[in-house]
Amino acid sequence: MFMKFVSDHKKDLENIAVAVRLLGMDAVLKAKSGHVGLPLGGAEMGTLLYFAAMNHNPNNPNWIDRDRFILSAGHGSMLQYALLHLSGYSLSKEEIIQFRQLGSSTAGHPEYGHTPGIECTTGPLGQGISHAVGMALAERMLASRFNEKDSSLIDHRTFVIAGDGCLMEGVSSEACSFAGHHKLNRLITLYDANNITIDGTIDISFTENVGKRYESYGWNVLHADGNDFLSLAKAMEKAFENSNLPNGETGPTLIVCKGIPGKGSPKWEGKPKIHGNPMTADDVIDAKKHLGIENTTPFYIPDSLLESAHKLIHFRKEKYTKWEVLFKETEQKWQKSNITKLELWNTHFNDQFVVSLKPESWKLAKGKMATRVASGKALCELAAENPRLVGGSADLAGSNLTTLPNTSFINSKDFSGRNIHFGVREHGMAAICNGITLHGGFQAYCATFAVFSDYMRPAIRLAAIMKIPTLFILTHDSYAVGEDGPTHQPIEHAASLRAIPDLQVYRPADTLETFVAWENAVATYNKPTALLLTRQDLEDLDNHLQVARTIENVKEGLVKGAYMLKDFSENEKSEKIILISSGSEVSLALQTAHELENKSHENASGNKVTLSIRVISSCAPQLLVENPVTLNNLLPKELPIIAIEAGSTQSWGEIVGRNGAIFGMKTFGASAPAQDLAKHFGFTPEKFGIFVLNHLKLR
C-alpha cells in the first residue's frame, strides 16, 4: 500500500523535493552561513517522510500519537525548516528568509521549543538519533499501559535522518546498541551515507561497514538510493512491516541511503565542499535552471510545487482525524467502566502534574544515613504517587538505589515496567532519558556515580538548553569513595555542573534536605535537575546542638539556595563570622562552629577573642547567587564568610567575596579509606578550625 501511494504520487513528491532544494539554497545563500549539502542531497528522504510516510498534523503539532521525526544531522537544518514550511506548520516564508538570524524561528540547528514541529535540539552529532531511541522506548512503554485489543491510542513510529558524523559519534553506538537489545522496532533511521564530511571524503577516517555493525546491534539493515523515491519507498515498506511485528520479534531498522550530496547543483553535485560551504549567487541560479525553474528570484516557489505539497499533506492528517474519533470512543468507555485507566491517562499526559510527599513519607526523612539512601527512599515515595516517573541506572542500580519496588524492569517483550537497565552506557543513558521526557507522558531519571557525569555532560547540557525536566541522580559525590582512588573521586564536578545554565544542582546535607530536593525536582517542569549524593552516612542535622528547623524552612531555603542552620550567639562582644557549606561538609561546619565558639582565641595583639558563628546550609549555591536579597540577608558583606566543600572551590567565589575564604580541594583524590582521606585533605573540625582561625588571624 505504501509503495502504491508513492508510485501514484511520485510527480507530486518530486515537485516538493524541488521546492525543498530551492528554499535550502536561497536561505543558506542569504545567511552566508549554513550547510546546503543536506537540503540538496536529502530532499527526497525528507519529502518522503513528511509527505508520504509520517502521520502528523501541522495544525496540532503536539498530537500525542503523531509520528516523531528527528533530524540527527542537525547541521542540515534548512532541510527540516523547508519541510515544516511546505507541510503547513506555523513557520512562514519570512522566517525562512531570516534563517540563522537573531530572534528568528530558523536557528542554525533545530531547537526544541523554539520552532513548531521540532521534537529535539540536535546540535552535537549523534545526540539526535540517541534521543530518538528514548522516544521510541517511551512509545512502547505508553502502548503497554493504554492500548487494548479494540483500540490502540499509542501507535506511532519514530523516524530519524542521520549522517556519517552521527554514526561515528560514540553516543549513538551506546544508544543504538540499547535499541537493538530492546528490539525497538518502531524506530526507523534513514542513514544519509553520502560519503563526505567537512574534511573530505569519508574514507580518510571512516572505513567500517556500518550496516554490519548495526546488524550486530540487532537492527534490520536495508539499502536504498537516497535520491530515488521508488527505491526509498521499497525500503520503507519493508521497514513498516518490521515495525508492525509484535514486541520482541525484530529490532529497529536502518535504511542505508546512498545519495548524492549537493544533488541539483551542476557545479557541486558529489563534491565534499558542498557539505558546509554556501553556494555563490551564480551557483544558485545555475542550479535553479538545472532543476527547471526559470524564475530565479530568491525564495520564489512556483505554485505548481506548492499545490503538490498542499495536496499530499492532506493524506498525512487522515490518521489524526480517525484517532480523534477513537480517543473519544475510548474515553467514553473508560468513563463508564474503567475510570482508573482514564485518570491514569490524564495523569501521564498532564505535563504540569505535581505530587507532594505525604505526611507519612516525611517521617522517613530522619536519621543518620547516606544521602544516596535517603534519595532512594524519597524516589520510591514519590514514584508511588507519580506514575510518570520511570528510569534506571548505568549498571549501578544497587549503588545508586534507583530501582522502584512493585514494578518490573522493561524488556524487549514487555514494556509495562518502570525500571530500566541501561547497561554501562552513561552517555547513551542520559540521551535516552532526555528522549523519554521529550516524548511526553513520562518524566525520566537516570543514575550513575558523580564522577561519570563527565560522560553524560553533552546530554545534560542539551536537557538544560531544551528546558526539559530530566532527572540526573549522581551518587558517590566526593573523595569519601576512598578506596576506589582518584579516578572515582569527583573534585571539579559539582562546580562544573553548577556552571551549566538552567540546570538545577542540589547537594543535600542530610536526609531531610534530600527529601526536599527530590520533591522540588519532580515538581519542576521547565529545567533538569542533578542530585549530588553521598556514599557515606551523614548525621541528621536536627541532632546538632542549636539547630532548630522545619520542613517549610528547608523548602524555602532550597528554593532560595540556602538557609540558616545556626545563628550568632547572643554575646555582642564576640567577633562574628559566617560558615557556609553544602552536602557532607555542612555537618562539619556545625561541628567546627561549636568547637570554635566554646574556646577563646588570641589575636595578633595578644587579646582574648571569642567567636560568634552563623552556619548556613547551601544545597544550591548557584541559586543563592541569583537571589541577592537572600544572599545579603544571610551573608552580610561586612562579615568574614568562609565556605567549605569537598571539591573545587570555583562555585563559591561570588558568595564569600574578596574578604572571604574557601576551604576546598585543588588536587585529585587518593586511594585510602574515607576517614583517612578526611584527615589527609583536612576535612576535620580540627583542621578546618585552624583554617578559619588563620583566615581571621587568630590562634
C-alpha positions as CSV (number, residue, x, y, z in Angstrom):
1,M,0.0,0.0,0.0
2,F,2.8,2.4,0.9
3,M,4.7,1.6,-2.3
4,K,1.5,2.2,-4.3
5,F,0.9,5.6,-2.6
6,V,4.4,6.8,-3.5
7,S,4.2,5.4,-7.1
8,D,0.8,7.2,-7.6
9,H,2.1,10.5,-6.2
10,K,5.6,10.3,-7.5
11,K,5.3,13.5,-9.5
12,D,4.0,15.5,-6.5
13,L,6.8,14.2,-4.3
14,E,9.4,15.2,-6.9
15,N,7.8,18.7,-7.1
16,I,8.1,19.0,-3.3
17,A,11.7,17.9,-3.3
18,V,12.5,20.7,-5.8
19,A,10.8,23.2,-3.5
20,V,12.9,22.0,-0.6
21,R,16.1,22.5,-2.7
22,L,15.0,26.0,-3.7
23,L,14.4,27.1,-0.2
24,G,17.5,25.5,1.1
25,M,19.8,27.1,-1.4
26,D,18.2,30.6,-1.1
27,A,18.2,30.6,2.7
28,V,21.9,29.5,3.1
29,L,22.9,32.0,0.4
30,K,21.2,34.9,2.1
31,A,22.6,33.9,5.5
32,K,26.0,33.5,4.0
33,S,26.2,30.6,6.5
34,G,24.9,27.1,6.9
35,H,25.0,23.6,5.3
36,V,23.3,23.3,2.0
37,G,24.6,19.8,1.2
38,L,21.8,18.0,3.1
39,P,18.8,20.2,1.9
40,L,20.0,19.3,-1.6
41,G,21.1,15.7,-1.2
42,G,18.5,14.8,1.4
43,A,15.4,16.4,-0.2
44,E,13.9,13.1,-1.3
45,M,14.4,11.4,2.1
46,G,12.8,14.4,3.9
47,T,10.0,14.7,1.4
48,L,9.2,11.0,1.6
49,L,8.9,11.2,5.4
50,Y,6.8,14.4,5.7
51,F,4.5,13.8,2.7
52,A,4.2,10.0,2.4
53,A,5.4,8.1,5.5
54,M,4.7,10.1,8.6
55,N,1.4,10.6,10.3
56,H,1.3,14.2,11.6
57,N,-0.9,17.2,11.8
58,P,0.7,20.7,11.3
59,N,-2.4,22.2,12.9
60,N,-1.8,20.2,16.1
61,P,2.0,19.7,16.3
62,N,1.7,18.2,19.8
63,W,-0.8,15.5,19.0
64,I,0.1,12.6,21.3
65,D,0.1,9.9,18.7
66,R,2.0,11.7,16.0
67,D,5.0,10.1,14.4
68,R,8.2,11.7,15.7
69,F,10.9,12.9,13.4
70,I,14.4,13.8,14.5
71,L,17.0,15.4,12.2
72,S,20.0,14.0,13.9
73,A,22.2,15.6,11.2
74,G,21.1,18.9,12.6
75,H,23.6,21.0,10.6
76,G,21.3,20.4,7.7
77,S,18.5,22.3,9.5
78,M,17.2,24.0,6.4
79,L,16.0,20.6,5.2
80,Q,13.7,20.4,8.1
81,Y,12.7,24.1,8.1
82,A,11.7,23.8,4.4
83,L,9.7,20.7,5.1
84,L,7.9,22.3,8.0
85,H,7.1,25.4,6.0
86,L,5.9,23.4,3.0
87,S,3.8,21.0,5.0
88,G,1.8,23.8,6.7
89,Y,3.4,24.2,10.2
90,S,3.5,27.7,11.7
91,L,6.7,28.6,10.0
92,S,6.3,31.4,7.5
93,K,8.4,32.2,4.4
94,E,9.6,35.3,6.3
95,E,11.1,33.0,8.9
96,I,12.8,31.0,6.2
97,I,14.3,34.2,4.8
98,Q,15.6,35.0,8.3
99,F,17.5,31.7,8.5
100,R,20.2,31.9,11.2
101,Q,19.4,35.4,12.2
102,L,18.9,36.7,15.7
103,G,15.4,36.0,17.0
104,S,14.2,34.0,14.1
105,S,12.5,30.6,14.3
106,T,15.0,29.1,12.0
107,A,18.2,28.8,14.0
108,G,21.4,27.3,12.8
109,H,20.5,23.9,14.2
110,P,16.9,22.6,15.1
111,E,16.0,23.8,18.5
112,Y,13.2,22.3,20.6
113,G,10.7,24.8,22.0
114,H,11.9,27.4,19.5
115,T,10.2,26.2,16.3
116,P,6.8,24.4,15.9
117,G,7.4,20.8,14.8
118,I,10.9,20.4,16.2
119,E,11.0,17.4,18.5
120,C,14.5,17.7,19.8
121,T,17.5,20.1,19.8
122,T,20.1,18.4,17.6
123,G,23.3,20.3,17.6
124,P,26.0,17.8,18.6
125,L,26.2,15.0,16.2
126,G,24.9,11.6,17.5
127,Q,22.6,13.2,20.0
128,G,19.5,13.2,17.8
129,I,19.5,9.5,17.0
130,S,20.3,8.8,20.7
131,H,17.4,10.9,21.9
132,A,15.2,9.2,19.3
133,V,15.9,5.9,21.0
134,G,14.3,7.3,24.1
135,M,11.3,8.5,22.2
136,A,10.8,5.0,20.6
137,L,11.1,3.5,24.0
138,A,8.5,5.9,25.5
139,E,6.1,4.9,22.7
140,R,6.3,1.2,23.6
141,M,6.0,1.9,27.3
142,L,2.9,4.0,26.9
143,A,1.4,1.5,24.4
144,S,1.8,-1.2,27.0
145,R,-0.2,0.9,29.5
146,F,-3.0,2.1,27.3
147,N,-3.5,0.0,24.2
148,E,-6.3,-2.5,24.2
149,K,-7.4,-5.2,21.8
150,D,-10.0,-2.9,20.2
151,S,-8.2,0.4,20.4
152,S,-4.6,1.5,20.1
153,L,-4.3,5.0,21.2
154,I,-0.5,4.8,21.2
155,D,0.6,3.5,17.8
156,H,3.3,5.7,16.2
157,R,6.8,5.5,14.9
158,T,10.0,7.4,15.4
159,F,11.9,8.5,12.3
160,V,15.5,9.7,12.1
161,I,17.7,11.1,9.4
162,A,21.3,10.6,10.5
163,G,24.6,11.2,8.7
164,D,28.0,9.7,8.8
165,G,29.0,12.0,11.6
166,C,26.1,10.9,13.8
167,L,27.1,7.3,13.4
168,M,30.8,8.0,14.1
169,E,30.0,9.5,17.5
170,G,30.2,7.1,20.4
171,V,26.9,8.2,22.0
172,S,25.0,6.8,19.0
173,S,26.7,3.5,19.4
174,E,25.6,3.2,23.0
175,A,22.0,4.2,22.3
176,C,21.6,2.1,19.2
177,S,23.1,-0.9,21.0
178,F,20.4,-0.4,23.6
179,A,17.7,0.0,21.0
180,G,18.8,-3.2,19.3
181,H,18.8,-5.2,22.5
182,H,15.3,-4.0,23.4
183,K,14.1,-4.6,19.8
184,L,12.6,-1.1,19.4
185,N,11.2,-2.0,16.0
186,R,9.2,1.2,15.7
187,L,12.4,3.2,15.3
188,I,13.3,3.8,11.6
189,T,16.5,5.6,10.7
190,L,17.5,6.8,7.3
191,Y,21.2,6.9,7.1
192,D,22.4,9.5,4.7
193,A,25.5,7.6,3.5
194,N,26.8,10.2,1.1
195,N,30.5,9.5,1.7
196,I,31.5,13.1,2.8
197,T,32.5,15.0,5.9
198,I,33.8,18.6,6.2
199,D,37.4,17.5,5.8
200,G,36.8,15.5,2.7
201,T,35.6,12.1,1.6
202,I,34.7,9.8,4.4
203,D,37.4,7.2,3.7
204,I,40.1,9.5,5.2
205,S,38.9,8.4,8.6
206,F,35.9,6.0,8.4
207,T,36.0,2.8,6.5
208,E,34.0,0.4,8.7
209,N,30.9,-1.4,7.4
210,V,28.2,0.5,9.2
211,G,25.5,-1.9,8.1
212,K,27.3,-4.9,9.5
213,R,27.8,-3.0,12.8
214,Y,24.1,-2.3,13.1
215,E,23.2,-5.8,12.2
216,S,25.4,-6.9,15.2
217,Y,23.4,-4.5,17.3
218,G,20.2,-6.4,16.3
219,W,19.0,-3.9,13.8
220,N,17.4,-4.7,10.4
221,V,19.6,-3.1,7.7
222,L,18.1,-2.2,4.3
223,H,19.6,-0.3,1.4
224,A,18.1,2.3,-0.9
225,D,19.0,5.0,-3.4
226,G,18.7,8.1,-1.3
227,N,17.6,10.3,-4.3
228,D,15.1,7.9,-5.8
229,F,11.5,7.9,-4.4
230,L,10.6,4.4,-5.5
231,S,13.8,2.9,-4.1
232,L,13.3,4.7,-0.8
233,A,9.6,3.6,-0.7
234,K,10.5,-0.1,-1.3
235,A,12.9,0.0,1.7
236,M,10.4,2.0,3.8
237,E,7.6,-0.5,3.1
238,K,9.8,-3.3,4.5
239,A,10.7,-1.1,7.5
240,F,6.9,-0.7,8.1
241,E,6.5,-4.4,8.0
242,N,9.2,-4.8,10.6
243,S,7.6,-2.1,12.8
244,N,4.3,-3.9,12.8
245,L,5.6,-7.1,14.2
246,P,4.8,-7.9,17.9
247,N,7.2,-6.8,20.6
248,G,10.4,-8.9,20.8
249,E,10.3,-10.3,17.3
250,T,12.6,-7.9,15.5
251,G,14.7,-4.8,16.0
252,P,14.8,-1.2,14.7
253,T,15.5,-0.6,11.0
254,L,18.4,1.3,9.5
255,I,18.0,2.2,5.8
256,V,21.4,2.9,4.3
257,C,20.6,5.6,1.7
258,K,23.3,6.1,-0.8
259,G,22.8,9.6,-2.2
260,I,24.5,12.4,-3.9
261,P,25.5,15.4,-1.7
262,G,24.5,18.7,-3.4
263,K,22.2,17.0,-5.9
264,G,20.7,19.5,-8.2
265,S,23.7,21.7,-8.4
266,P,25.6,21.1,-11.7
267,K,28.8,22.5,-10.2
268,W,28.8,20.9,-6.8
269,E,27.0,17.6,-7.0
270,G,29.0,14.9,-5.2
271,K,31.8,17.2,-4.1
272,P,32.8,17.3,-0.4
273,K,32.9,21.1,-0.2
274,I,29.1,21.3,-0.7
275,H,28.7,19.8,2.8
276,G,29.4,23.0,4.7
277,N,30.1,25.8,2.2
278,P,27.4,28.2,0.9
279,M,27.0,28.3,-2.9
280,T,27.5,31.6,-4.7
281,A,24.6,33.5,-6.2
282,D,25.6,32.3,-9.7
283,D,25.8,28.7,-8.4
284,V,22.2,29.0,-7.1
285,I,20.9,30.5,-10.4
286,D,22.6,27.7,-12.3
287,A,21.1,25.0,-10.0
288,K,17.6,26.5,-10.3
289,K,17.7,26.4,-14.1
290,H,19.1,22.9,-13.9
291,L,16.0,22.0,-11.8
292,G,13.7,23.6,-14.4
293,I,13.0,26.8,-12.6
294,E,13.3,29.8,-14.9
295,N,12.2,32.4,-12.4
296,T,15.4,32.7,-10.2
297,T,14.0,35.4,-7.9
298,P,15.2,34.5,-4.3
299,F,12.7,32.4,-2.3
300,Y,10.3,32.1,-5.3
301,I,8.4,28.8,-5.3
302,P,6.2,28.0,-8.3
303,D,2.5,27.5,-7.5
304,S,2.6,24.0,-9.0
305,L,5.1,22.9,-6.4
306,L,3.1,24.4,-3.6
307,E,0.0,22.7,-4.8
308,S,1.7,19.3,-4.7
309,A,2.6,20.0,-1.0
310,H,-0.9,21.1,-0.1
311,K,-2.4,18.0,-1.8
312,L,-0.2,15.4,-0.1
313,I,-0.2,16.9,3.4
314,H,-4.0,16.2,3.4
315,F,-3.3,12.5,3.5
316,R,-0.9,12.9,6.4
317,K,-3.8,14.3,8.5
318,E,-6.1,11.3,7.9
319,K,-4.9,9.3,10.9
320,Y,-5.3,12.3,13.2
321,T,-9.0,12.5,12.3
322,K,-9.5,8.8,12.9
323,W,-7.5,9.0,16.1
324,E,-9.7,11.7,17.5
325,V,-12.8,9.6,17.0
326,L,-11.1,6.6,18.5
327,F,-10.0,8.6,21.5
328,K,-13.5,10.0,22.2
329,E,-14.9,6.5,22.0
330,T,-12.2,5.1,24.3
331,E,-12.6,8.0,26.7
332,Q,-16.4,7.4,26.9
333,K,-15.8,3.7,27.5
334,W,-13.3,4.4,30.3
335,Q,-15.6,6.8,31.9
336,K,-18.3,4.1,32.2
337,S,-16.2,1.1,33.0
338,N,-12.6,1.9,33.8
339,I,-12.3,5.4,35.3
340,T,-8.9,4.4,36.8
341,K,-7.5,4.0,33.3
342,L,-8.9,7.4,32.3
343,E,-7.4,9.0,35.3
344,L,-4.0,7.3,34.6
345,W,-4.2,8.7,31.0
346,N,-4.9,12.2,32.2
347,T,-2.0,11.9,34.7
348,H,0.5,10.7,32.1
349,F,-0.3,13.5,29.7
350,N,-0.5,16.3,32.2
351,D,2.9,18.0,31.9
352,Q,2.2,20.0,35.0
353,F,1.3,17.0,37.1
354,V,2.8,17.6,40.6
355,V,2.7,15.4,43.7
356,S,3.9,16.2,47.1
357,L,5.2,13.8,49.7
358,K,2.6,12.6,52.1
359,P,2.9,13.3,55.8
360,E,3.8,9.7,56.5
361,S,6.6,10.0,53.9
362,W,8.2,12.8,55.8
363,K,8.6,10.5,58.8
364,L,11.2,8.7,56.7
365,A,13.2,11.9,56.3
366,K,15.0,11.4,59.6
367,G,18.1,9.6,60.9
368,K,21.7,9.1,60.1
369,M,22.2,7.7,56.6
370,A,23.9,8.4,53.2
371,T,22.0,10.8,51.1
372,R,22.0,8.2,48.3
373,V,20.0,6.0,50.7
374,A,17.7,8.9,51.5
375,S,17.4,9.6,47.8
376,G,16.2,6.0,47.2
377,K,13.6,6.3,49.9
378,A,12.3,9.7,48.5
379,L,12.2,8.4,45.0
380,C,10.2,5.4,45.9
381,E,7.7,7.5,47.9
382,L,7.2,10.0,45.1
383,A,7.0,7.3,42.4
384,A,4.2,5.6,44.3
385,E,2.2,8.7,43.8
386,N,3.5,9.7,40.4
387,P,3.3,7.1,37.6
388,R,5.1,9.4,35.2
389,L,8.5,8.6,36.9
390,V,10.5,6.0,35.1
391,G,14.2,5.3,34.8
392,G,17.2,3.4,36.0
393,S,21.0,3.3,36.3
394,A,24.1,2.7,34.2
395,D,24.7,-0.7,35.7
396,L,24.9,0.7,39.2
397,A,21.3,0.4,40.5
398,G,22.4,-1.3,43.7
399,S,24.7,1.6,44.4
400,N,22.6,4.4,43.1
401,L,19.4,2.9,44.8
402,T,17.2,3.8,41.9
403,T,15.1,0.6,41.5
404,L,11.4,1.1,42.1
405,P,9.5,-1.6,44.0
406,N,6.3,-3.2,42.9
407,T,7.2,-2.9,39.2
408,S,9.4,-4.8,36.8
409,F,12.3,-4.0,34.5
410,I,11.3,-3.5,30.9
411,N,12.5,-6.0,28.3
412,S,12.0,-6.5,24.6
413,K,8.7,-8.3,25.0
414,D,7.2,-6.5,28.0
415,F,7.5,-2.7,28.4
416,S,4.9,-2.4,31.2
417,G,7.5,-1.9,33.9
418,R,9.0,1.3,35.1
419,N,12.6,0.2,35.8
420,I,15.3,0.3,33.0
421,H,18.6,-1.5,32.8
422,F,20.8,0.9,30.7
423,G,24.0,-1.1,31.0
424,V,27.4,0.6,31.1
425,R,26.2,3.4,28.8
426,E,26.3,6.6,30.7
427,H,26.2,8.9,27.7
428,G,23.6,7.0,25.8
429,M,21.5,6.6,29.0
430,A,21.3,10.4,29.5
431,A,20.3,11.0,25.9
432,I,17.7,8.2,26.0
433,C,16.2,9.7,29.2
434,N,16.0,13.1,27.5
435,G,14.2,11.4,24.7
436,I,11.7,9.7,27.0
437,T,11.0,13.1,28.7
438,L,10.7,14.9,25.3
439,H,8.3,12.3,24.0
440,G,5.7,13.2,26.6
441,G,3.9,11.0,29.1
442,F,6.9,10.4,31.3
443,Q,9.5,12.1,33.4
444,A,12.7,10.1,33.2
445,Y,15.5,9.8,35.7
446,C,18.9,8.2,35.3
447,A,21.8,7.5,37.7
448,T,25.5,6.8,37.9
449,F,28.5,7.9,40.0
450,A,29.0,11.7,40.1
451,V,32.5,11.4,38.6
452,F,30.9,9.8,35.4
453,S,28.7,12.8,34.8
454,D,31.6,13.8,32.5
455,Y,30.4,11.1,30.2
456,M,26.9,12.5,30.3
457,R,27.7,16.2,30.1
458,P,26.6,16.8,26.4
459,A,23.2,15.3,27.1
460,I,22.8,17.0,30.4
461,R,23.7,20.3,28.7
462,L,21.1,19.6,26.0
463,A,18.4,19.0,28.7
464,A,19.2,22.4,30.1
465,I,19.1,24.1,26.7
466,M,15.8,22.4,25.9
467,K,14.5,23.2,29.5
468,I,13.2,19.7,30.0
469,P,12.8,18.1,33.4
470,T,15.1,15.0,33.1
471,L,16.5,14.0,36.5
472,F,20.1,13.1,36.9
473,I,21.0,11.1,40.1
474,L,24.7,11.3,40.8
475,T,25.9,9.4,43.8
476,H,29.4,9.0,45.4
477,D,29.9,12.7,45.3
478,S,33.3,13.3,46.9
479,Y,36.7,11.9,48.0
480,A,34.7,9.7,50.5
481,V,34.5,6.9,48.0
482,G,38.0,6.3,49.3
483,E,39.4,3.0,48.2
484,D,38.4,3.4,44.6
485,G,41.1,6.1,44.2
486,P,41.2,9.4,42.4
487,T,39.6,8.2,39.2
488,H,36.3,7.7,41.1
489,Q,36.5,10.8,43.3
490,P,34.7,13.8,41.9
491,I,36.6,17.0,42.7
492,E,35.6,19.5,40.0
493,H,32.2,18.0,39.1
494,A,29.9,20.0,41.4
495,A,31.4,23.3,40.2
496,S,31.3,22.0,36.6
497,L,27.6,21.1,36.8
498,R,26.7,24.3,38.6
499,A,28.2,26.2,35.7
500,I,25.5,24.9,33.3
501,P,22.8,27.5,32.9
502,D,19.2,26.3,33.7
503,L,20.4,23.1,35.4
504,Q,19.2,22.7,39.0
505,V,22.1,21.2,41.0
506,Y,21.3,20.1,44.6
507,R,23.9,18.8,47.0
508,P,21.8,18.0,50.1
509,A,23.4,17.9,53.6
510,D,21.2,15.2,55.2
511,T,18.1,13.1,54.8
512,L,15.6,15.9,55.2
513,E,17.3,18.1,52.6
514,T,17.4,15.2,50.2
515,F,13.6,14.6,50.5
516,V,13.0,18.3,49.9
517,A,15.3,18.3,46.9
518,W,13.6,15.4,45.4
519,E,10.1,16.9,45.9
520,N,11.2,20.1,44.3
521,A,12.9,18.2,41.4
522,V,9.9,16.3,40.3
523,A,7.7,19.4,40.6
524,T,10.0,21.3,38.2
525,Y,8.9,21.1,34.6
526,N,11.0,23.8,32.9
527,K,14.5,22.6,33.7
528,P,16.5,19.5,34.5
529,T,17.8,18.6,38.0
530,A,21.1,17.0,39.1
531,L,21.2,15.5,42.6
532,L,24.7,15.1,44.1
533,L,24.6,12.4,46.8
534,T,26.9,10.8,49.3
535,R,28.1,7.3,49.6
536,Q,28.9,7.7,53.3
537,D,26.4,8.2,56.1
538,L,25.7,11.8,57.2
539,E,24.4,12.9,60.6
540,D,20.8,14.2,60.8
541,L,21.4,17.9,61.2
542,D,18.4,18.2,63.6
543,N,20.5,16.2,66.1
544,H,23.1,19.0,66.3
545,L,23.0,21.5,69.1
546,Q,21.4,24.8,68.4
547,V,19.8,23.6,65.2
548,A,16.1,24.1,65.0
549,R,14.4,23.9,61.6
550,T,11.1,22.9,60.0
551,I,10.3,21.3,56.7
552,E,9.0,24.6,55.5
553,N,12.2,26.3,56.5
554,V,14.2,23.8,54.4
555,K,11.9,24.1,51.5
556,E,12.2,27.8,51.4
557,G,16.0,27.5,51.7
558,L,16.2,25.1,48.8
559,V,14.3,27.4,46.5
560,K,16.4,30.4,47.5
561,G,19.7,28.4,47.5
562,A,20.4,28.5,51.3
563,Y,19.0,28.8,54.7
564,M,20.4,29.3,58.2
565,L,21.0,26.3,60.5
566,K,22.6,28.2,63.4
567,D,22.7,31.9,64.1
568,F,25.1,34.0,66.0
569,S,25.4,33.7,69.8
570,E,23.9,36.4,72.0
571,N,27.3,37.6,73.1
572,E,27.5,41.0,71.4
573,K,31.2,41.4,72.1
574,S,32.1,38.3,70.2
575,E,33.6,38.6,66.7
576,K,31.1,37.5,64.1
577,I,31.9,35.2,61.2
578,I,29.8,33.0,58.8
579,L,30.5,29.5,57.7
580,I,28.6,28.2,54.6
581,S,28.8,24.8,53.0
582,S,26.9,22.1,51.1
583,G,26.4,18.4,51.4
584,S,28.5,16.4,53.7
585,E,30.5,19.4,54.9
586,V,27.5,21.1,56.5
587,S,27.7,18.9,59.5
588,L,31.5,19.5,59.6
589,A,30.8,23.3,59.6
590,L,28.4,22.9,62.5
591,Q,30.9,20.8,64.5
592,T,33.7,23.3,63.8
593,A,31.4,26.3,64.8
594,H,30.6,24.7,68.2
595,E,34.2,23.9,68.9
596,L,35.4,27.4,68.0
597,E,32.7,29.1,70.0
598,N,33.5,27.1,73.1
599,K,37.1,28.4,73.2
600,S,38.6,31.8,73.4
601,H,41.3,32.8,70.9
602,E,44.1,35.2,70.8
603,N,44.6,38.0,68.2
604,A,47.8,39.5,67.0
605,S,47.8,41.9,69.9
606,G,47.6,39.2,72.4
607,N,44.0,40.0,73.4
608,K,41.4,37.3,74.0
609,V,38.7,37.0,71.4
610,T,35.5,34.9,71.4
611,L,33.7,34.0,68.2
612,S,30.0,34.1,67.3
613,I,29.4,31.9,64.3
614,R,26.4,31.7,61.9
615,V,26.2,28.4,59.9
616,I,24.5,28.4,56.5
617,S,23.5,25.3,54.6
618,S,23.6,25.9,50.8
619,C,22.2,23.0,49.0
620,A,22.3,25.0,45.8
621,P,24.9,27.8,45.9
622,Q,24.2,28.8,42.3
623,L,20.7,29.7,43.3
624,L,21.9,31.7,46.2
625,V,23.9,33.9,43.9
626,E,20.8,34.5,41.8
627,N,18.9,35.7,45.0
628,P,20.7,38.8,46.1
629,V,18.2,39.6,48.8
630,T,18.6,36.2,50.5
631,L,22.4,36.4,49.9
632,N,22.7,39.8,51.6
633,N,20.3,38.9,54.5
634,L,22.1,35.6,55.3
635,L,25.6,36.7,54.5
636,P,26.2,40.4,55.1
637,K,29.2,41.6,53.1
638,E,30.8,43.3,56.1
639,L,31.4,40.0,57.9
640,P,34.0,37.3,57.1
641,I,32.5,34.5,55.1
642,I,34.2,31.1,54.9
643,A,32.9,28.3,52.6
644,I,33.8,24.7,52.8
645,E,33.2,21.9,50.3
646,A,35.0,18.7,49.5
647,G,35.7,19.7,45.9
648,S,36.7,22.5,43.6
649,T,36.5,26.0,45.2
650,Q,35.1,27.5,42.0
651,S,31.5,27.5,43.0
652,W,31.9,29.8,46.0
653,G,33.8,32.9,45.0
654,E,30.8,35.1,44.4
655,I,29.4,34.1,47.7
656,V,32.4,34.7,50.0
657,G,33.7,37.8,48.3
658,R,37.2,39.2,48.4
659,N,37.4,39.2,52.1
660,G,36.2,35.6,52.5
661,A,38.0,32.3,52.1
662,I,37.2,28.9,50.7
663,F,38.3,25.6,52.1
664,G,38.2,23.0,49.3
665,M,40.4,20.8,47.1
666,K,42.8,21.8,44.4
667,T,44.1,18.3,43.8
668,F,42.6,15.0,42.8
669,G,41.8,12.4,45.4
670,A,43.8,9.4,46.6
671,S,43.3,5.8,47.5
672,A,42.6,5.2,51.1
673,P,39.6,4.7,53.5
674,A,37.4,7.7,53.7
675,Q,38.3,8.6,57.3
676,D,42.0,8.6,56.4
677,L,41.4,10.8,53.4
678,A,39.4,13.2,55.6
679,K,42.4,13.7,57.8
680,H,44.8,13.8,54.8
681,F,42.8,16.5,53.0
682,G,41.9,18.4,56.2
683,F,38.2,17.8,56.3
684,T,38.0,17.5,60.1
685,P,36.8,20.0,62.7
686,E,40.4,20.5,64.0
687,K,42.0,21.2,60.6
688,F,39.1,23.3,59.3
689,G,39.1,25.2,62.6
690,I,42.8,26.1,62.1
691,F,42.0,27.3,58.6
692,V,39.2,29.5,60.0
693,L,41.5,31.0,62.7
694,N,44.3,31.6,60.3
695,H,42.0,33.5,58.0
696,L,40.8,35.6,61.0
697,K,44.5,36.0,62.1
698,L,43.6,34.3,65.4
699,R,45.2,31.4,67.2
